[in-house]
Amino acid sequence: MLKFTEEHEWLRVEGDVATVGITAHAAEQLGDLVFVELPEVGKALSKGDDAAVVESVKAASEVYAPLDGEIVEVNPAIADDPSIVNSDPQGNGWFFKLKLADKAALDALMDEDAYKAMIA
């Protein structure tokens, strides 16, 4: 199941853990990424909290927590090579895995069709 936020994050949900990254649209808007700062494993986040930072040749931007939860894993590969986010934003360019506090909160997020309509 893939869900999207208005802040251009995507979530792929397996059980009560969501893999989170930025959308291809967001990666395209940012341009070539040169730096990624990831959250610490074990950090508790509330929806809307700053979870990660990305810097591109154009700008710095926050990646927000899409829902309440706890960071259970991060993707060190993108800290070592931020270009992975540009080349594969919705695959190997994922940022972190979030153990969801309330899986029902997913219902408030957009599906792919709604997200595509929003960015059109």
N, C-alpha and C positions, 0 to 999 in steps of 0.2 A: 504494500500500500504506500503510495507516494502522496504527501501533503505539502502545501506551500503556504508561506506567510506573505503579508503585504510588504515585508522588509526584504523579500527576495531570498529567503532561506527555503531549502527543501528538506523534507524528513522522509526517510524510508524506515518504516516501522516493522520490527520483528518482535513479537511478544510485547513486553513492556519497555523495550529499548528502541530509541529512535536514533538512527544515524543522521547527522545533520551536516549540511554544506550550503554553499551559495549556488544559486541557479546559474545556468549558462548565460542568461540575460544579464545578471549582476556581474559576472566575470567579464563579459564583453564590455559593459559600461565602465568598469574599473580600468580596463587595459591590462598591460603586463604587470603581474604581481612581482614585487621584489622582496617582500617580507611578510611573514605570518607569525602572529603570537597566539599560542593556544592556551586554553584554560588548564588549570591543574586538575588531575584526576582526584575525585572525592569532593570537589567544590559543588556546593548546593547553589542552584540558580532559580530565580523566579522569572516568569515570563517577562520579556523585555529587558532583562539585565544584559549588560555587556558581557559576552562570552569569549570573544576572540577579536583580534585586530588584524586587518589586512592593510598593507600599503602597496600602492602601485606607482607607476611613473606619473600618474595623474593626481592621486589623492590617497589619503588614509581613510579608512572606514571601519565601523564596528560590525561585528557579526553578533546578533542578539540571540538570547535564549528564546526559542520559539514557544516553549512551555515550561512549567515548573518541573524541576528534576535535579538529578545528581549526575555529574560527569563521571562516566565509568571507563572511558577510553578516549585517547586522542590519537591523531594521525601524525606521527613525527615526520613522515616522508614529506609533507607539504611545508614543514618548517625548514627542512633541509633544502627543498627545491620547490619554491612557491609556484613555479611555472606549471606544475602538475594541476593546480586549480584552474589555470587557463585552458590547458589541453583536455582535461577530463573533469569538469566541475561537478557533474552529477554521478561520478564513478569514483576513481581513485583519488579525486580531489576533495574527499569528505574531510570535515574538520574534527568532529567529536561525536561520541555516542553518549546519549542522555537517557538515564533510567527515569522514565516518566513517573511523576508523582500521581497523576490522574489521567489514565488513558482515555477517559471520556472527553477530555479537553481537546482531543484531536478533531472532534466533530466541528469545532469552531474554525478550523483551518480550511483553506481552499483545496479543491482537487485540481488536477492538471488543466482541465478545460477552463475553470474559473480563473486560474493564474494566467493562462494564455490570453484570455479576454481582458484581464487587467493591464497587461503590458502591450496589448495591441494598439 
